[in-house]
Amino acid sequence: VHRLRSVDNLFVVVREFKDYQFKENKEDALKDLEDLVKKLPWTDPMRVWELNNSLKKKKTKRKKHTLQSTASKEKLNAEGEEEGTDHQEASKQEDCAPNPAEVEPAGGQDTEEPQGVASRNGEEEEDNEQSDAKEELQAGSGSETKAGEGQRGEGDAKVLKFRVTCNRAGDKHSFTSNEAARDFGGAVQEHFQWKADMTNFDVEVLLNIHNNEVVVGIALTEESLHRRNITHFGPTTLRSTLAYGMLRLCDPQPTDIIVDPMCGTGAIPIEGATEWPSCYHIAGDNNPQAVKRAANNICSLLKKNENKESSTSLGIPLDIIQWDICNLPLRTGSVDIIVSDMPFGKRIGSKKKNWDLYPACLMEMGRICTPGTGRAVLLTQDKKCFAKALSRMGHIWRRGQTVWVNVGGLHAAVYLLKRTWERAEEKRSFW
């Protein structure tokens, strides 16, 4: 499960309630949540949590291919592989459920916990040095006695520290997410005899409430895993997890040439070069600062690869260039796939400019893309403008699939476009 590339956070589900009936009275509703703690099946999820910790310990010491020793694998099968895979509520390719701070305030979201795991898009932490510091919190976490079921009563076991993060959406609840986290957390503390600690916690219990759907879970990742390849961030850097989902949507084949004509800090081409090394990736942007950041990100990745392998690193199949999106220095019909995060017109550009930019972009992308087999995957939040531009470009682009995603709280769309057989002659005079 940790090797999934499109998941930000992982958690094991203790129990899921599809249609939970909340009492109208606030005190009664919160009392029900408290009483729920004693009825939940905590044992197997806690085993999965322990197992996850023991694997994380090994992961920081060993290379990834020796990550799971045979013993670990046997243990995984015996103690809950199903639990971890079936229950990690993560997988839809890029479902991008929002972080607590990102949800529209329909239900008074708890913004206090920045990394609450309601954002279920996941990622392998592979050799992520950031986890080293956190490991100290789990001193001895490999030992199974530490599982922390209060009933086990092992006096010598370390008392675990915990916190409850509540992510709530919906306007029909009589309580706030803070109140739910407080009362549910009090019941968890009583049940397990754990210590509450908001910052240096060992266990993070998640209470995700979305209208009448309630999911109780235990976090398996301490922080979002989407920043794996990026060290230099720009104002609108795309999550690596979302970049992976976009690339996967266009099904890259070996030897494909993949271009991101508006690459920003390079999240898409860097993810592409890492995960699809048999393709060739070209990135470009008209902003010199963005090109510089992307180049720095590529350098960081090369250094990381050199450190990882003792043998000489062969580099990565990726080039970056500064260019004008409406006049790309690429031959007509020479590109197999175009993947790009288009300007939303909020932090960069403007909605007004998009009305000219989008059709010009689609025209130039159509020119460089191979007729018949070429495809493009484009992300934008300016859906109205994109739909209009696409209708004017119907002779060279056909819309395939549309995937709705949440990007930093914005409702955006990823469009899969197929290139028609029609030649995109120099029709620019038309514009």
N, C-alpha and C positions, 0 to 999 in steps of 0.2 A: 504494500500500500504506500510505503514511503517513496517508492520509485515513480509514483504518478507525477506527471509533469504539469498537470493543469489544476492542481489543488493547492489553495493557500494554506489551509489549516485542516488538521485531521482530529477527529474525536470519536471515541467509542460511545455508542448510544446505550444508555442504561435502560430507558424505556421511551417509547414514542406514543403519544395519544393523538389520534387523528381528529377527534371531536370532543375535546375536554369542555365540560360545562362549568363555567365560572359562576359563582354566586354573585348576585347583584350587590349585596352588601360588602363593603371593603374588608371588614374584619373577618367575615365568614370566608371570603375568597382566599385571603392570606392564610387563614387557619387550615383550609383544605390543602394548600400547598405545603404547609408544615407537616400535616399528617401524612402527606404523600411520601415523605422521605423514608418512613419506616416500612412502607409497603413495596419499595422498589427493589429489584433484584441486583444488588451491588456486587455480588461475589465475582461473577465472570468478568464484568467490565474492569474491576480492580486488578484481576489477573492479567488482562490485556494491557492495562496501564503499567504493571510491573514488568511485563515482558518487553514492552516498548522501551522502558527505561534501561533494561539490561542490554538491549540491542544498541541503544544510543551510546551507551558506555563504550561498547566495542567499536562502534563506528568512528569515534574520534581517534582511536588508537590504530585501527587497521585501514588498509586500502579497501575501496568499496567492494571489490570482487570477493574479498574474504570476509565481508561484512557478517554473513550469517554462517557460523560454524555448523557442522552437521548436528551437533547437540542442540544448537539454537533452533534449527529447522524442525527437529523432532518435537522440541518443546512447543514450537509455534503450532504444529499440527495438533499436539495433545491439548494445549491449553487455550486455544481460541483463535485460530487463524480465521475461522468463519466469523467470529465476533468482530475481528478487526476489519475484515474485508466487506462483509455484508453490512456491518453497521456503520462503517465510516460514512457519514452522511455527505459524501463529498462529490460524487463523481461527475455528474452531467458535465459535459465538456467544458463549458464556460458559463456556469449558471450564475456566477458572481453574486451570490447573495451578499448583502452589504455588511460592512463592519458596523458596530453600534453607532459610531459617530457619523456614519454615512446615510443611515436610513432617514427617509423623510420624516419630519417630526410628528407624524400622525398620532403616534402613541407615546410621546414623551420619552424618547429613547434615552438609554443610559449612556451618556457619552464619556462617563468617567473612566471606563475600561477601554483603552484604545485598541487592544488587540483581541477583543472577544471573538470567539470562534464561530460566530454566525456566518462569517464569510467563508463559505465552505469550498474554496477552490484549491487544490492542493499541490504540494510540491515536495519532492525529495530534497532532503536537507543536505545531501551528499557532502561529506567532508566540510560542512559549514562551520568555520571556526567560531562563529558567534555562539554556537552551542557550548563551547568549552567553558565559558564563564558560568553558564547556567548549570553545568554538570556538578559544580561544587554544591549546589543546593541538594543534589540527589546523592550525597555521599552515602555509599552503601546501598544505593537503590537496586543494585543487582540482586541483593539478598531477598529471597522470597518472604522472609519473616516480616518484611517491612510493609506488606500489603496494607496493613492499617485497618482491617476490619476490627472495629472496637471490640467485638465479641471474642476475638481470638485471644485477647488478654495476655499477650506475651510481654511481660514486664520489661524485658531488656530491649524491645524494639523501640526505635526512635519514634517520638510523637511527630506525626506529619503536620505540616502547615498547609492551610488551604485557603482558597477564596472562591466565592460564587460570583459568576458573571451572568447577569440577566440581559438578554437582548429581546426587546418586546416591540411588536408592531401591531397596530390596530387601535381603533378608537372606542372599543366597547368594554375596555377593562376599567374597573373602579380603582385600580392601584397603579402606582408608577413602577418602573423597572427597579429603581433603587429599593423600594419597599419590598418588592418580591424577592430580590437578592438578599436583603437583610433578614427577612423572616425564614426563607428557605435555608439560608446559611446558618441561622441559629439552630434549626432542626438538624442540619447535617452535623454541626459541631456536637450537639447532644448525642446523636446516634453513634458517631465514630470516636468521640472524645479527641478530635483533632484541635489544633490551635488555629485561630483565624489570623491570617496575615495577608494584607492587600498587595504587598510588593514581593517579598521573598517567600513565595508559596511553593510547595512541592506538587500539590494537586489543584487543578482548576476545574471546578464543577460548573457546568454550563446549564443554564436554564433558558432555553429559547422558546419564546411565546409569540406565535404569529396568528392573530385572531383566536380561533378555537383550537389551533394545533399547538401542542406542547411537546418539546423534546428535552429530555434530561440526558446530559452526556458528561464524559470526562475528557478533557483536552489531552491530546497526545503530542501536540507541538506547542512550544512556549511562545513562539512568535510567528507571524506570517512568513511563509517560505517563498514569497514571490520575488524577492530581490536578489536572486541567486547570481545573476551575471552582471549586474549594474553597480558601478561604484560612483559614477558621476551623473547626478540626477539633474534634469531640466525642469521647467515649470509644468510640463505635462507628460512626464515619463510614463510609458505604458508598463503595466505589470508583466513580468516574464511569463506568468501563468496564462494570461490572456493572449499574449503574443504566440505562445505555443498552440493554444486552441485555434487561433486564426490560421496559423501555418498548417495545422493538421487538417483543417477544413478543406484546404485546396489539394490535399493528397500529393505531396511532392514525390517525384520519381527520380531515381539516380540520373545524374547528368543534367537535370533541369536547371535552367538559369532563373533565379528568383530575385526580383528587384523590389526594393522599398524606396520609392522616389521622394517620400517625405519622412525620412527616418528619425528625425529628432535626435535623441541620444542613442539611438541604435538598438533599442530593446528587441525589435522584431528580427533584423538580420543577425544579431548576435545569438539569439535563441535558435534561429534557423541554422546557423553555421555549427552550433554546438550539437543540435539534435539531428540534423540532416547533413552530415559532412560530405555526403556523396553528391550534393547539389552545389552549384556555385551561386554565391550571394553577392549582390551589388546594392550598396546603400548610398543615398544622396540626400542633400537638403540644400535649400537656398540660403539658410542662415549659417554664417561662418562659425558662430559660437556653438551651434548644435553639432556641426561637423567636428569641431574640436572635442566636444564632450564625447561624441561617439567614438572618435579615434582613441581617446583616453580609456574608454570602456574596453575597446578591443585590446589595447596594450595590457590592461589589468588582467584580462582573460588569458592572454598569451603567457603572462608571468605566472598566473595560477596554474596553467597547464604544465609549464616548465617545472614548477615545484612539485607537481603531482607525480610526474614521471621522470625517473632518473635518466631515461634515454633522451636523446635530442628531440625536442618538440618540432613537429613538422609544420607548425603554424595552423591557421584556419582559413577555409576557402571563402574569404570575405574581403571586399574592397570598399572603400568609402570615398566619395567625391562631392565637391560642392557644385550644384547645378541649378538650372531653372526648370521647374516642374513642367512648364508649358513648352519647353524646347530642349528635350532631353538629348544628350550626345550619344544616342544608341541607334543602331540600325533598325529600319522598319521590319517588324515581324521577327525580331531576334530574341524575344524574351518569352519564357514559358509561363511564368507565374508573377503576378504583382500582388504584394501584400502590403497594406499601408494603413496607418492611423491618420485619417484626414483631419484637418483643423476643424474644431467644433465651432469656432467663431466666438469663443468665450475668453479664455486666457490668451490665446494666440489668434490673430486675425479678427474678423468680425463677420456677423451673419450677412451683412450687406455685401462684403467682398466675396463671400462664398457663392453668391448668385452668378458671379463671373468666373470664379476660380473652378468650381466643380465641373461645369461642362467642358471648360478648357482642359482640365486634368483628364477627364474621361476620354476626350478626343485624343490627347497625346498618349495616354496609356493604351488606347485602342490601336494607335499607330505602331507602337513598339511590340505589342503582344502578338503572338503567332495566331493567325486566323484559324478558326476551327477547333484547335486544341488548347489555346491559351485560356487562362482563367485569372480572375482577380478576386481578392478578398479584402474588402474595405470596411473600416470601422468609422462611424460618424454618429454624432448626436443630432446633427442638423438634418433630420430625416426628410422634412418637407422639401428643402432645397435639393437634397440628393435625389429624391423621387422625381422632381421636375427635370433635373439635369439628365437623369437616366432615361426619362421618356423622350428627351430630345436626341439621345444617343442610341435609341433602340435599334438602329441599323447595324451597330457594331457590338453592342453589349446586350445579352439576355440575362435577366435576373434568375438565379437559381434559388438557393436557400437563403433564408433570413434568420439570424439567431439574435435574440434580444439579450443584452447584457447590462449589468450595472457597473458604471465606471465612476468611481468616487461619488456615488450618490446620484449620478446622472443616468437617465434611461436612454441608452444608446443601442445601436443596431450594427451587427456585422452582416454585410451583404456578400454572398458568393455570386460572382458574375461569370458568365461563359462568353467567350469571344466568338462572334459569328464568323462565317466564311467571307463575309463582305470585306473587300479591301478598304482600308481607311486611307484613302488618298489625302493629299494635302488639302483638306477642306477647311483649313484655318481661316481662309478669306471669308468664309461664311460667318465667322465670329467677328 
